[in-house]
Amino acid sequence: AECSVCFQEFLGKNCVQFEKCLHVFCKECVKSYFLVQLNEGQVNAMHCLADGCDSAALPYQVRLALSRIDYF
């Protein structure tokens, strides 16, 4: 799949697909976005990276993108 942020091709296991909208991004781009949201205290802003899309990330998608060490 092609990441809509960095435009690189990735195997499906290295991607996150948001269930409501079906947008696909690589784990690294999603991880970077989620870390910014967490660092800014925007835990309710964990959603799709596509412009104008408000599809919320499911808890397992957040866990998929972030490793435990990223939380601390």
C-alpha positions in Angstrom: 0.0 0.0 0.0 1.1 3.6 -0.6 1.2 5.9 2.4 -0.8 9.0 1.8 1.7 11.1 3.8 5.2 10.1 2.7 4.0 8.5 -0.6 6.3 5.4 -0.2 5.1 1.9 -0.8 4.9 -0.4 2.3 3.8 -4.0 2.9 0.4 -4.2 4.6 2.0 -5.3 7.9 3.8 -2.0 8.0 0.6 0.1 7.5 -2.3 1.3 9.6 -5.8 1.4 7.9 -8.5 3.4 9.6 -11.6 1.3 9.7 -14.3 4.0 9.2 -12.7 5.8 6.2 -10.3 3.1 5.0 -7.4 5.6 4.5 -4.0 3.9 4.8 -0.7 5.3 6.2 2.6 3.7 7.1 3.2 3.0 10.8 6.1 5.5 10.9 3.9 8.4 9.7 1.0 7.4 12.1 3.5 7.0 14.9 5.0 10.5 14.4 1.5 12.0 14.2 0.2 10.2 17.3 3.4 11.2 19.3 2.8 14.9 18.4 -0.8 14.6 19.6 0.3 12.9 22.8 3.0 15.5 23.5 0.5 18.3 23.0 -2.0 16.6 25.4 -4.4 16.0 22.5 -5.3 12.4 23.4 -8.8 12.9 21.9 -7.3 14.0 18.6 -6.1 10.5 17.6 -7.7 10.3 14.2 -7.0 9.8 10.5 -4.2 11.8 9.0 -6.1 12.6 5.8 -7.1 16.3 5.5 -10.7 16.8 6.6 -11.2 13.2 7.8 -12.4 12.8 11.4 -12.3 9.0 11.5 -11.1 8.1 15.1 -8.3 5.8 15.7 -9.3 2.7 17.6 -7.3 1.7 20.7 -5.6 -1.2 18.9 -4.5 1.1 16.1 -2.8 3.4 18.6 -1.1 0.4 20.1 -0.1 -0.8 16.7 1.6 2.5 15.8 3.2 3.2 19.1 5.5 0.9 21.1 5.5 1.0 24.9 8.7 3.0 25.1 7.1 5.9 23.2 4.7 6.5 26.1 7.5 7.4 28.5 
